[in-house]
Amino acid sequence: MTERDLLSSDTVSHLTRMLANPTVSTPPQPLREAVETAMRRYFEHLDGSQATDLYAMVMAEVEAPLLACVLEHTDGNQTRAADALGLNRGTLRKKLKLYGLIEGDAP
């Protein structure tokens, strides 16, 4: 199992439980605390192994769902999504393509 798989499986498991049973009362957890909890769990799963490229892995794990949620919130309007994110629309499109959230432009 790769480092990315460990973080992803924990994150996916947690989100799946929350989505499957939205009535489960879990206290709100600020994003900062959620990241800290996930990272501590991640390091525990490494069991002494060396972590590599951790920054890029975490950013990819966070950025893709962030972009997807903001795009959904703006009903697919990329200009509004870019404004909400504080990004240039071109930068947003590049990131959306990178994560497969939109198809690339036709040649």
Secondary structure as UniProt FT lines:
FT   HELIX           3..20
FT   TURN            22..23
FT   HELIX           31..46
FT   TURN            47..48
FT   HELIX           54..73
FT   TURN            74..76
FT   HELIX           78..85
FT   HELIX           89..98
FT   TURN            99..100
//
